[in-house]
Amino acid sequence: MCGIFGAIRFRGFFDRGDFETFVGLTDMVDYRGPDGSGYLAVDADKAFRRDEARFTVFFGHRRLSIIDLSDAGLQPFTDDKGLWIIFNGEIFNYVELRDMLLAKGHSFKSGTDTEVILAVYREYGEEGFRLMNGMWAFAVLDSLRKRVVLSRDRFSIKPLYFTGTGETFFFASEIKQLLPLVPAKRVDEGLMYTFLNQGIAGHGSETFFKGIFSMEPKMNMIIATDGKMEKRKYWDYELEDVQDIEGAAERFRELFLDSMRIRLRSDVKVGALLSGGLDSSCIAIYADYLQNGDFETFSVVANDRRYSEERFIDVVVSEKGIRNTKLFFDPDMALRSLDDVICHNDEPIGGLSVVAQYAIFQKLRETTDITVVLSGQGGDESLMGYLKYFFFALKNLVKKGAFQSALSELLLSFFYRTVVWQFTMKEAKRYISFVDLSKKPFLRGKGFVEPIGRFSDLRQRQTLDIDKYSVPVLARYEDRNSMAHSLEVRLPFLDYRLVNFLVSLPTEYKVRRGWTKFILRQAVPELPERIRWRRDKQGFITSEEAWLKGSLRGIIESLLKRSVLDEMGFIDGRLFLRYYRDYRGGRGNISTFDIARVFLAELWVRRFFGGQENVTWEGGGG
């Protein structure tokens, strides 16, 4: 897990001053790679000769050592045959790929997965990246073919941004590395409108900064040294044959175990966060099994018992005998990190739970010796775990005329006290088409409204969440918050084989008999029954509503009375404050997220566009 920066010049040359600038932009994210750094400056036509005063390609790298901790893993890495690479991420099946390539006559000088990428490229070209199982963002300089190849993983786990002009092209792990290279900082108005109205961010190649773009997942970008560029998709979903529910459960089990097995490969300590939910409990149980009981989990427990799932954590730990360390944490302390979180994320964040997540990773770094953390991100999207999927499934059954099946699902949910007991109108209205089409009363101007309540079938809606609406932005939060503390997060539920299999399954294997995630509940009998058949679906819980209605009230009212978002033409601050008063009074069925994202966007524009002082939280809880 690392940080990268690169520059390409199509006409003329960069000089020594550019070299020093690029080194500084690489080191700007030294927290992504505190274990080493490296810089390459070459003329792409003469890539064997380094020249910091006259070059056309620059590669910069910050290293967080995970696989092969020796100097053999330093980057930029070369195979000494005209290929160079800078790489952020992990290729989890590098052992199997290495064995396959050895049989084809390749040789290796290191034990790294980085070198395996170059061998895959040499053997198969950029199309070979589809053989890799992992998370990545990397650049390969192919001096013989006079081109640079960029690639990003299938599910937006590792970040890769780019910008440029007709004469230059720049790419990096984080937006902040590119900001000094754009002519002027400007907000993408359309993206900001959609975010403030619907809470959607990261749903395309655009970023919140005009002229800076995010590389799409599943894609390679081939950049010739003469400036010609081409994007090519190296992978897409391929529907598998449907099995009966028992066979599907066995297949899920097989794929998940192998996903866990290869994600435990590391030369540094691996641990897992255990929250007491379905996904994290599965990860903890299988990791402990694969490590023969020598695996440690960590649970962050809120001091306020209203927001604590400690009782579920205790069930898993006591019944399965899993090693566990509890890290006690006052959620209000997270707010003191607010400005740091906004800075590290570069783009607006959607809720205060993101701030709490940052504080959790900080706690892990300060109090444990782990470097790699297993996380359940992606499980809700691949398994249809969100409450909304139950109602999407009902809607689909009604649309097909399967009224009896729809009624049965509804009644079973009532009987088991599952989804229908938890879903509120505040959530539901987000997916009702006629509500989606009306903008928030405090918004100014016009913008694009994402039709998130419309889809042809459940499979399409599921892949939209994986590719566009949900996973990309959640992965951004997790990457920035963990890497800020030099931690690598691995996501077993986003193994591409498992995702492809789950997307292929009929909806009724995932939403069944009033339950979501049914296939997981069926496939993992090792789960304690209280966890396996948990009725409630909870995300990461914080005292967000209490903060917004209580301890943050003074700050919100003060900021929005002299709002920068208002000055920039995005909102009417006076109307927002009226909306905020209705929220505090319980009127209008207003979601906490509607309030939080405006408040956080206000802090973001102050942090990145100035105009008024930045704000940090110094108060106590409420």
C-alpha positions in Angstrom: 0.0 0.0 0.0 1.6 3.2 -1.2 1.4 6.6 -2.7 2.3 7.4 -6.3 2.8 10.4 -8.5 3.7 10.6 -12.2 4.2 13.1 -15.0 4.5 12.8 -18.8 5.6 15.5 -21.2 4.6 15.0 -24.9 6.6 17.8 -26.4 9.8 19.3 -25.0 11.4 18.3 -21.7 10.9 18.8 -18.0 13.9 20.3 -16.2 15.5 20.1 -12.7 13.1 22.6 -11.2 10.2 20.3 -12.4 12.0 17.3 -10.8 12.2 19.0 -7.4 8.5 20.0 -7.7 7.5 16.4 -8.6 9.5 15.0 -5.7 7.6 17.4 -3.4 4.3 16.3 -4.8 5.2 12.6 -4.3 6.3 13.3 -0.7 3.1 15.3 0.0 1.5 11.9 0.8 4.4 10.4 2.8 1.8 9.0 5.3 0.8 6.6 2.5 4.3 5.3 2.4 6.5 6.0 5.5 8.9 3.1 4.8 10.7 4.4 1.8 10.7 6.6 -1.3 12.0 6.5 -4.9 12.0 8.8 -7.9 12.7 8.2 -11.6 13.3 10.8 -14.3 14.0 9.6 -17.8 13.5 10.4 -21.4 10.9 7.9 -22.5 12.9 7.2 -25.6 16.0 6.4 -23.6 14.5 4.9 -20.4 17.7 3.2 -19.4 19.4 6.6 -18.8 18.3 8.7 -15.8 18.5 12.5 -16.2 17.0 14.8 -13.6 17.7 17.9 -15.7 16.1 16.7 -19.0 13.3 14.2 -19.0 9.9 13.4 -20.3 8.6 10.9 -17.7 8.7 11.1 -13.9 7.7 8.3 -11.6 7.5 9.0 -7.8 6.7 6.5 -5.1 6.2 6.3 -1.3 6.4 2.8 0.1 4.4 1.1 2.9 6.2 -2.3 3.2 3.7 -5.2 3.2 5.2 -8.0 0.9 9.0 -8.6 0.8 10.2 -6.0 3.3 13.7 -5.9 1.8 15.1 -3.2 -0.5 14.3 -5.5 -3.4 10.7 -4.1 -3.1 11.7 -0.5 -3.5 10.0 1.5 -6.3 10.1 2.7 -9.0 10.8 -1.0 -9.9 12.4 -2.2 -13.1 12.8 -5.6 -14.7 16.0 -4.3 -16.4 14.4 -5.0 -19.8 12.8 -1.6 -20.5 9.8 -1.8 -18.1 9.4 0.4 -15.0 6.4 0.4 -12.5 5.0 2.4 -9.6 2.3 0.6 -7.8 -0.2 1.2 -5.0 -2.1 -1.8 -3.7 -1.8 -5.6 -3.4 -2.1 -8.5 -5.9 -3.4 -11.2 -3.6 -3.0 -14.1 -6.0 0.6 -13.1 -6.9 1.9 -16.5 -5.6 -0.2 -18.4 -8.1 0.6 -16.0 -10.9 4.3 -16.2 -10.1 4.2 -20.1 -10.3 2.4 -19.9 -13.7 4.9 -17.4 -15.1 7.9 -19.4 -13.8 6.5 -22.3 -15.8 6.5 -20.1 -18.9 10.2 -19.3 -18.4 10.1 -16.0 -16.5 12.6 -15.4 -13.7 12.2 -13.1 -10.6 14.8 -11.2 -8.6 12.4 -10.3 -5.7 9.5 -11.8 -3.7 7.2 -8.9 -4.5 3.8 -8.8 -6.1 5.1 -5.7 -7.9 7.5 -7.7 -10.0 4.7 -10.2 -10.9 2.7 -7.4 -12.5 5.5 -6.6 -14.8 5.9 -10.3 -15.8 2.1 -10.5 -16.4 2.4 -7.4 -18.6 5.4 -8.8 -20.5 3.7 -12.1 -21.1 0.1 -11.0 -21.9 0.1 -7.2 -22.4 -2.3 -5.0 -20.5 -5.1 -7.5 -21.2 -3.4 -9.8 -18.7 -4.4 -7.6 -15.8 -7.7 -9.4 -15.8 -5.8 -12.4 -14.3 -5.0 -10.4 -11.2 -7.0 -10.7 -8.0 -6.4 -7.6 -5.9 -6.7 -3.9 -5.4 -4.5 -1.6 -7.4 -3.6 1.6 -9.1 -0.3 1.5 -11.0 1.6 2.9 -13.9 3.9 0.9 -16.2 6.5 2.7 -18.4 7.1 0.6 -21.5 10.1 2.2 -23.1 10.2 -0.2 -26.0 6.7 0.5 -27.1 7.0 4.2 -26.0 4.0 4.4 -23.8 2.8 4.5 -20.2 -0.1 2.2 -19.1 -2.3 3.2 -16.2 -4.5 0.6 -14.6 -7.1 0.6 -11.7 -8.7 -2.3 -9.9 -12.2 -3.6 -10.6 -14.1 -1.9 -7.7 -12.5 1.5 -7.1 -10.6 0.3 -4.0 -7.3 2.1 -4.8 -7.4 5.7 -5.9 -6.0 7.1 -9.2 -6.5 10.7 -10.3 -5.3 12.5 -13.4 -5.2 15.9 -15.0 -3.2 17.6 -17.8 -3.0 19.8 -20.9 -2.2 19.0 -24.5 1.5 19.0 -23.6 1.5 17.3 -20.2 -0.3 14.6 -18.3 -0.1 14.1 -14.5 -1.5 11.3 -12.3 -1.5 10.7 -8.5 -2.9 8.8 -5.6 -4.7 11.8 -4.2 -6.2 15.0 -5.6 -4.1 17.3 -3.3 -1.0 16.2 -5.3 -2.5 17.5 -8.5 -4.1 20.8 -7.2 -0.8 22.8 -7.6 -0.7 21.7 -11.3 -4.2 23.0 -12.4 -4.5 26.6 -13.7 -7.1 27.4 -11.1 -9.1 25.6 -8.5 -12.8 25.5 -9.4 -15.7 23.5 -8.0 -17.6 21.2 -10.3 -21.0 22.8 -10.0 -23.0 19.8 -11.3 -21.4 17.3 -8.9 -21.9 19.7 -6.0 -25.6 20.1 -6.8 -26.1 16.3 -7.0 -24.2 15.9 -3.7 -26.2 18.5 -1.8 -29.5 17.3 -3.2 -29.1 13.6 -3.1 -25.9 12.8 -1.2 -24.3 11.1 -4.2 -20.6 11.6 -4.8 -18.0 9.7 -6.8 -20.4 8.3 -9.4 -18.3 9.0 -12.5 -14.9 10.2 -13.7 -15.5 13.8 -12.5 -14.3 15.0 -9.2 -15.4 18.0 -7.2 -12.5 19.9 -8.7 -12.9 21.0 -12.3 -10.2 19.5 -14.6 -9.2 16.7 -12.2 -10.6 13.3 -13.0 -10.8 9.9 -11.4 -9.7 6.9 -13.3 -12.7 4.5 -13.8 -12.6 1.0 -12.3 -12.0 -2.0 -14.5 -10.0 0.2 -16.9 -6.6 0.6 -18.4 -5.4 3.9 -20.0 -2.7 3.6 -22.6 -0.8 6.9 -23.1 1.6 7.0 -26.0 4.6 9.3 -25.6 3.3 11.4 -28.5 0.2 12.2 -26.6 -2.3 9.8 -28.0 -4.5 8.2 -25.3 -7.0 5.3 -25.2 -9.0 3.7 -22.5 -9.8 0.0 -22.5 -11.9 -2.1 -20.2 -10.0 -5.2 -19.1 -12.9 -6.9 -17.2 -16.7 -7.0 -16.8 -19.3 -9.1 -15.1 -19.9 -12.6 -16.7 -23.1 -14.2 -15.4 -22.5 -17.7 -14.0 -24.9 -20.7 -14.1 -27.5 -20.6 -11.3 -27.4 -23.5 -8.8 -30.0 -24.5 -6.2 -29.8 -22.6 -2.9 -27.8 -25.4 -1.2 -25.3 -25.6 -4.0 -25.1 -21.8 -4.1 -24.4 -21.7 -0.4 -21.5 -24.2 -0.8 -20.1 -22.2 -3.7 -20.3 -19.0 -1.6 -18.4 -20.7 1.2 -15.7 -21.9 -1.1 -15.2 -18.5 -2.7 -15.2 -16.6 0.5 -12.7 -19.0 2.2 -10.3 -18.6 -0.7 -10.8 -14.8 -0.7 -9.8 -14.8 3.0 -6.9 -17.2 2.4 -5.1 -15.0 -0.1 -5.9 -11.8 1.8 -4.1 -13.1 4.8 -0.8 -13.1 2.9 1.5 -10.5 4.4 5.0 -10.1 5.9 3.5 -7.7 8.5 0.8 -8.3 11.1 -2.8 -8.7 9.9 -5.8 -8.1 12.1 -9.5 -7.5 11.7 -12.1 -5.1 13.0 -14.9 -7.0 14.7 -18.1 -4.9 15.1 -20.6 -7.8 15.9 -22.3 -7.5 12.5 -22.7 -10.3 10.0 -19.8 -9.3 7.7 -17.2 -8.6 10.3 -18.1 -11.7 12.3 -17.7 -13.9 9.2 -14.3 -12.4 8.5 -13.2 -12.9 12.1 -14.4 -16.5 12.3 -12.8 -17.5 9.0 -9.5 -15.6 9.6 -9.2 -17.3 13.0 -9.9 -20.7 11.4 -7.3 -20.2 8.6 -4.7 -19.0 11.1 -5.3 -21.9 13.4 -6.6 -19.8 16.2 -3.7 -17.4 16.1 -5.5 -14.3 14.8 -6.4 -11.1 16.7 -9.4 -9.0 16.2 -10.0 -5.4 17.4 -13.3 -3.9 18.5 -13.9 -0.2 18.9 -16.5 0.2 21.6 -18.3 3.5 22.1 -18.4 4.8 25.7 -22.1 5.8 25.2 -24.0 2.5 25.3 -26.7 3.8 23.0 -24.2 3.5 20.2 -22.4 0.4 21.4 -22.7 -3.1 19.9 -20.5 -4.6 22.6 -23.0 -7.3 23.4 -22.8 -8.7 19.9 -19.0 -8.6 19.9 -19.0 -10.5 23.2 -21.2 -13.2 21.6 -18.7 -13.9 18.8 -15.7 -13.7 21.1 -17.0 -16.0 23.8 -18.7 -18.6 21.6 -15.9 -18.9 19.1 -12.9 -18.3 21.4 -11.5 -15.5 19.2 -8.8 -13.3 20.5 -10.1 -9.8 20.8 -8.9 -6.4 22.1 -11.5 -3.7 22.9 -10.5 -0.1 22.2 -12.8 2.3 24.1 -13.6 5.4 22.3 -15.6 8.6 23.0 -17.4 9.5 19.8 -17.3 13.2 20.6 -13.5 13.1 20.4 -13.8 12.3 16.7 -15.1 15.8 16.0 -11.7 17.2 17.0 -10.3 15.5 13.9 -12.9 17.1 11.6 -10.5 19.4 9.7 -7.9 16.6 9.3 -10.6 14.3 7.9 -11.8 16.9 5.4 -8.2 17.5 4.3 -7.3 13.8 3.9 -10.5 13.1 1.9 -9.9 15.9 -0.6 -13.6 15.8 -1.6 -16.7 16.4 0.6 -17.7 13.6 3.0 -21.3 12.5 3.4 -21.6 12.1 7.2 -20.0 12.4 10.5 -19.5 8.6 10.7 -16.6 9.1 8.3 -15.0 11.3 11.0 -15.5 8.6 13.6 -14.0 6.0 11.2 -10.9 8.2 10.9 -10.6 8.2 14.7 -10.9 4.5 14.9 -8.0 4.0 12.5 -6.0 6.5 14.6 -6.8 4.5 17.7 -5.7 1.3 16.0 -2.4 2.8 14.9 -1.6 4.3 18.3 -2.5 1.2 20.4 -1.7 -1.9 18.3 1.1 -3.3 16.2 -1.0 -4.2 13.1 -0.4 -2.8 9.7 -3.0 -4.6 7.7 -6.7 -4.6 8.6 -9.5 -6.8 7.2 -12.8 -5.0 6.7 -16.3 -6.0 5.6 -16.7 -3.2 3.1 -18.6 -4.4 0.0 -20.7 -7.0 1.8 -23.9 -5.0 1.8 -23.7 -4.3 -1.9 -22.7 -7.8 -3.1 -25.1 -9.5 -0.7 -28.0 -7.0 -1.0 -27.7 -6.3 2.7 -29.1 -2.7 2.7 -32.7 -2.4 3.9 -33.6 -0.7 0.6 -33.0 -3.9 -1.3 -35.9 -5.7 0.4 -38.3 -3.0 -0.9 -36.6 -3.0 -4.3 -37.3 -6.8 -4.3 -40.9 -6.3 -3.3 -41.3 -3.7 -6.1 -39.9 -6.1 -8.6 -42.2 -8.9 -7.6 -45.2 -6.6 -7.9 -44.0 -5.4 -11.3 -43.8 -9.0 -12.5 -47.3 -9.7 -11.1 -46.0 -12.1 -8.4 -48.4 -10.6 -5.8 -48.5 -13.6 -3.6 -44.7 -13.8 -3.3 -44.6 -10.1 -2.5 -47.2 -10.5 0.2 -45.4 -13.5 1.6 -42.1 -11.6 1.9 -43.9 -8.7 3.6 -45.7 -10.9 6.1 -42.5 -12.9 6.9 -40.6 -9.7 7.5 -43.4 -8.6 10.0 -43.3 -12.1 11.6 -39.5 -12.2 12.0 -39.4 -8.5 12.9 -36.8 -7.7 10.3 -36.7 -5.0 7.6 -40.1 -3.5 7.7 -39.7 -2.8 11.4 -36.6 -0.7 10.7 -37.1 1.2 7.4 -38.3 4.8 7.9 -39.8 7.3 5.5 -36.7 9.4 5.9 -34.8 6.5 4.1 -37.6 5.5 1.8 -38.2 8.9 0.2 -34.7 8.9 -1.2 -35.8 6.1 -3.6 -39.3 7.4 -4.5 -39.0 8.7 -8.0 -41.3 11.8 -7.6 -39.4 12.8 -4.5 -36.0 12.4 -6.1 -37.1 14.7 -8.9 -37.7 17.6 -6.5 -34.7 19.5 -5.2 -34.1 20.5 -1.6 -35.8 23.9 -0.8 -32.5 25.6 0.1 -30.7 24.7 -3.1 -30.0 27.3 -5.8 -29.7 26.7 -9.5 -30.3 23.5 -11.4 -28.3 20.3 -11.8 -28.5 16.7 -12.7 -30.7 14.4 -10.6 -29.4 10.8 -10.5 -32.4 8.4 -11.0 -31.4 6.1 -8.2 -35.0 4.8 -7.8 -35.2 3.6 -11.4 -33.7 0.4 -12.7 -34.6 -2.4 -15.1 -34.0 -5.2 -12.6 -32.4 -5.9 -9.3 -29.1 -7.1 -10.8 -28.7 -3.8 -12.6 -29.4 -1.9 -9.4 -26.9 -4.0 -7.5 -24.1 -3.4 -10.0 -24.9 0.3 -10.0 -24.2 0.4 -6.2 -21.0 -1.6 -6.7 -19.7 0.4 -9.6 -21.1 3.8 -9.1 -23.2 4.9 -6.2 -22.0 3.1 -3.1 -18.7 1.2 -3.1 -16.5 3.9 -4.8 -17.3 6.6 -2.2 -17.2 4.2 0.8 -13.9 2.8 -0.5 -12.6 6.4 -0.8 -13.4 7.1 2.9 -11.8 3.9 4.0 -8.7 4.4 1.9 -8.1 8.0 3.0 -8.9 7.4 6.7 -6.7 4.3 6.9 -3.8 5.6 4.9 -3.7 8.8 6.9 -2.4 6.5 9.6 -0.3 4.2 7.4 -2.7 1.3 7.6 -3.7 -1.0 4.7 -7.3 -2.2 4.5 -8.2 -5.4 2.7 -11.8 -6.2 1.6 -12.6 -10.0 1.3 -16.2 -9.3 0.2 -14.8 -7.5 -2.9 -12.9 -10.4 -4.3 -14.0 -10.2 -8.0 -14.8 -13.9 -8.2 -17.2 -13.6 -5.2 -18.8 -10.4 -6.4 -19.3 -11.9 -9.9 -20.9 -15.0 -8.4 -23.2 -13.0 -6.0 -24.3 -10.7 -8.8 -25.2 -13.8 -10.9 -27.5 -15.2 -8.2 -31.2 -14.7 -8.4 -32.5 -12.0 -6.0 -34.5 -14.6 -4.0 -31.2 -16.2 -2.9 -30.1 -12.9 -1.3 -33.5 -11.5 -0.2 -35.6 -14.4 1.1 -38.3 -15.1 3.7 -38.1 -11.6 5.1 -34.3 -11.6 5.5 -31.5 -9.8 3.6 -28.1 -11.5 3.0 -29.9 -14.9 3.1 -27.2 -16.7 1.2 -24.5 -15.7 3.7 -26.7 -16.7 6.7 -27.3 -20.1 4.9 -23.6 -20.6 4.0 -21.9 -19.9 7.4 -23.4 -22.1 10.1 -20.3 -21.4 12.2 -21.8 -18.0 13.0 -23.4 -17.8 16.5 -27.1 -18.0 16.1 -27.6 -14.5 17.7 -25.4 -13.1 15.0 -26.5 -15.3 12.1 -30.1 -14.3 12.5 -29.7 -10.8 13.7 -32.8 -8.9 12.8 -31.4 -5.4 12.8 -29.3 -3.9 10.1 -27.0 -1.2 11.5 -24.3 0.7 9.8 -21.5 2.2 11.7 -23.3 4.0 14.6 -22.4 7.4 15.9 -24.2 10.0 17.9 -24.6 12.0 14.6 -28.2 13.2 15.2 -27.4 14.2 18.8 -24.3 16.1 17.5 -26.3 18.0 14.8 -29.2 18.9 17.1 -27.1 19.6 20.2 -23.4 20.2 20.4 -22.9 21.4 16.8 -25.9 23.7 16.7 -24.0 26.9 17.5 -21.3 26.1 14.9 -23.8 25.2 12.2 -25.9 28.4 12.7 -22.8 30.6 12.8 -21.3 29.1 9.7 -24.5 29.1 7.6 -25.4 32.7 8.5 -22.3 33.7 6.6 -22.1 30.7 4.3 -19.4 30.3 1.6 -21.7 27.9 -0.2 -24.2 30.7 -0.3 -21.6 33.1 -1.6 -20.7 30.6 -4.3 -24.3 30.3 -5.4 -25.0 26.7 -4.3 -27.5 27.3 -1.5 -29.6 30.0 0.2 -28.1 30.0 3.7 -31.2 31.6 5.2 -33.5 28.9 3.8 -31.1 26.2 4.9 -31.2 27.5 8.5 -35.1 27.4 8.3 -34.8 23.8 7.1 -32.3 23.1 9.9 -34.8 24.5 12.5 -37.5 22.2 11.1 -35.1 19.3 11.5 -34.3 20.1 15.1 -38.0 20.4 15.8 -38.8 17.0 14.2 -40.8 18.6 11.4 -40.8 17.7 7.7 -39.4 14.2 8.0 -35.9 15.5 7.3 -33.0 13.1 7.2 -29.9 13.6 9.4 -27.8 13.1 6.2 -29.5 16.1 4.5 -28.2 18.4 7.3 -24.8 16.7 7.8 -23.7 16.9 4.1 -24.5 20.7 3.9 -22.6 21.4 7.1 -19.6 19.2 5.9 -19.7 20.7 2.4 -19.5 24.2 4.0 -16.4 23.1 5.9 -15.0 21.7 2.8 -15.3 24.8 0.7 -13.8 26.8 3.5 -10.9 24.4 3.7 -10.1 24.2 0.0 -11.4 27.5 -1.4 -10.9 29.9 1.6 -12.8 33.1 1.7 -13.5 32.6 5.4 -11.6 31.0 8.3 -11.4 27.2 8.6 -13.3 25.7 11.6 -12.2 22.9 13.9 -14.3 21.4 16.7 -13.2 22.3 20.2 -16.3 21.7 22.2 -17.7 18.8 24.3 -20.5 16.4 23.7 -24.2 16.9 23.7 
